């Protein structure tokens, strides 16, 4: 069964049914039933997917982007430490371990 547009559908029923009142009633019922598409379900799905997307973006930022901030802070600390020359006495703690 092929999908028909409105005009082809009307022609098909006009050719097969002789009663004009019946044709009019059937066409009105079909147009009322299928013309106004219910979009509330689609809108709820869209809003749910948008909330899921924002959650995923937030989790991604927390996982990957905060780590780079910490790495940058560590690099800055290391650069500050390397700028100052160390003395041999400052390399080891009292127990002989490396500081």
C-alpha positions, 0 to 999 in steps of 0.5 A: 500500500502506497503512501498518498498525499491529500489530493491523491487520497481525495481523488481515490475516494471520490472515484470509488464512493458515490455518496458525497456526504459519506465522502465529506465525512470520511475526509473530515475524519481523516484530516482531523485525525492525521493533520494535527500531529501530537508533538508533546511526546517528542518535546518531552523526549527532546527535553530529556535528551537535552538534560542528559547532554548537559549532564554528560558535558558536566561530567566530561568537564569534571573528569578531563578539564579539571585535571589539566588545571591541576597539571598546570598548577603543578608545572607552575610549582615545579618551574618556581622550584627549578628557578631557585638553585638547590644546595647539596645540603638541601637535597637530603632530609635528616634520615638520608632520604631525598627531599 
